[in-house]
Amino acid sequence: MTLAEILASLFPQGHAVAVREGLVTGTGPFGDGPMHVVGVDGDTPLGVDGALVLSRAVLDAVRTGDRAPILVAVDSDSQRMSRRDELLGLNECLAHLAKALLLADRSGHPTIGLIYGHSAAGAFIATALATRVLAALPGANPSVMDLPSVARVTKLPLDTLEEMAKSTPVFAPGLDNMVAAGAVHVVLDPDRPLGGQIRAVIDTMEAEDVRDRLGAERGGRPVAHTVAAAVADQARLG
């Protein structure tokens, strides 16, 4: 689905969501109140300027005090690979965006990521993965790092990594692997109205982060829940 199709399905009565230079901001009617929408469209790389625009939109939503849902729609490239962005502190700006989404969640705004195209690396982590739950549409292609990049970092042959990826979902790119690892909570049905499906996601949203549990249940992260429990026990013991 395109972003226009997604917005039409979510807001059949119309909306005030706009896209400027690949950045998505605005609101639409959702139930008895609004839904705030931010995101990246058109496989746009996310740089310093974009991260700050989206951060401001999220913080403006928090300042309203309406506790309305915030949808983060994502079809991006990775972070913008430019000398200017790196010198201006791209890592800090992406972290600021992720923290703004975490603040929104803690302030009572249900945060839902929706990946419908590509996303990778820092842009993926600072948007889709920074939400409380992440939904996807068929055809989405998320990755934390593609295998050629992993090969350059690890110095392992690409064919070795491709073979490893067949049996290790937490390590591999692609929607199916992200679902198996628990990063993507649910894949939506594009043939049904998205508003009701998003409402169901919000209504079943749990208070804590359950990605480790989902990954364990789906076979993509067989020891994740055990490790998380051990870390929590250690924290309680001081």
Long-range contacts (C-beta under 8 A, 24 or more apart in sequence): 1-116, 1-137, 1-190, 2-116, 3-39, 3-41, 3-73, 3-75, 3-116, 6-73, 6-114, 6-116, 6-137, 6-194, 7-37, 9-190, 9-193, 9-194, 9-195, 10-35, 10-71, 10-194, 10-195, 10-198, 11-35, 11-195, 12-193, 12-195, 21-50, 22-50, 22-76, 23-50, 23-53, 23-54, 24-73, 25-53, 25-54, 25-57, 30-68, 30-69, 30-195, 30-198, 30-199, 31-199, 33-66, 33-68, 34-66, 34-68, 35-68, 35-69, 35-70, 35-71, 36-61, 36-68, 36-69, 36-70, 36-71, 36-109, 37-70, 37-71, 37-73, 38-70, 38-71, 38-72, 38-73, 39-71, 39-72, 39-73, 39-74, 39-75, 39-114, 39-127, 40-73, 40-74, 40-75, 40-76, 40-119, 40-123, 40-127, 41-73, 41-75, 41-76, 41-117, 42-75, 43-75, 43-76, 43-77, 43-117, 43-118, 44-75, 44-76, 44-77, 45-76, 45-77, 45-78, 45-79, 45-80, 45-81, 45-123, 46-76, 46-77, 46-78, 46-79, 46-80, 46-94, 46-122, 46-123, 46-126, 46-127, 47-79, 47-80, 47-82, 47-85, 47-90, 48-80, 48-84, 48-85, 48-88, 48-89, 48-90, 48-93, 50-80, 51-90, 51-93, 51-94, 51-96, 51-97, 51-126, 52-93, 52-96, 52-97, 54-97, 54-100, 54-127, 55-93, 55-96, 55-97, 55-100, 58-97, 58-100, 58-101, 58-103, 58-104, 59-100, 59-103, 61-104, 61-109, 62-100, 62-103, 62-104, 62-107, 62-109, 67-107, 67-108, 67-109, 68-109, 69-109, 69-110, 69-111, 69-112, 69-198, 69-202, 70-101, 70-104, 70-109, 70-110, 70-111, 70-112, 70-131, 71-112, 71-113, 71-114, 71-198, 72-101, 72-111, 72-112, 72-113, 72-114, 72-127, 72-128, 72-130, 72-131, 73-114, 73-116, 74-113, 74-114, 74-115, 74-116, 74-117, 74-119, 74-123, 74-124, 74-127, 74-128, 75-115, 75-116, 75-117, 75-118, 75-119, 76-117, 76-118, 76-119, 76-120, 76-123, 76-124, 76-127, 77-118, 77-119, 77-120, 77-123, 78-119, 78-120, 78-121, 78-122, 78-123, 78-124, 79-121, 79-122, 79-123, 79-126, 90-122, 91-122, 94-122, 94-123, 94-125, 94-126, 95-126, 97-126, 97-127, 97-130, 98-125, 98-126, 98-127, 98-130, 101-127, 101-130, 101-131, 102-130, 105-131, 105-132, 110-202, 110-205, 112-198, 112-201, 112-202, 114-188, 114-198, 115-140, 115-142, 115-184, 116-140, 117-141, 118-142, 119-143, 120-144, 120-145, 120-146, 120-173, 121-145, 121-149, 129-183, 132-205, 132-209, 133-185, 133-186, 133-201, 133-205, 134-183, 134-184, 134-185, 135-184, 135-185, 135-186, 135-187, 135-188, 135-197, 135-198, 135-201, 136-175, 136-178, 136-179, 136-184, 136-186, 136-187, 136-188, 137-187, 137-188, 137-190, 138-175, 138-187, 138-190, 139-175, 140-175, 141-173, 141-174, 141-175, 142-173, 142-174, 142-175, 142-178, 142-183, 142-184, 143-173, 143-174, 143-178, 144-173, 145-173, 146-173, 147-172, 147-173, 169-219, 169-220, 169-221, 170-215, 170-220, 170-221, 170-224, 177-220, 179-218, 179-220, 180-215, 180-218, 180-219, 180-220, 181-211, 181-215, 181-218, 181-220, 181-221, 182-210, 182-211, 182-212, 182-213, 182-214, 182-215, 182-216, 182-217, 182-218, 182-220, 182-221, 182-224, 183-211, 183-215, 185-210, 185-211, 185-214
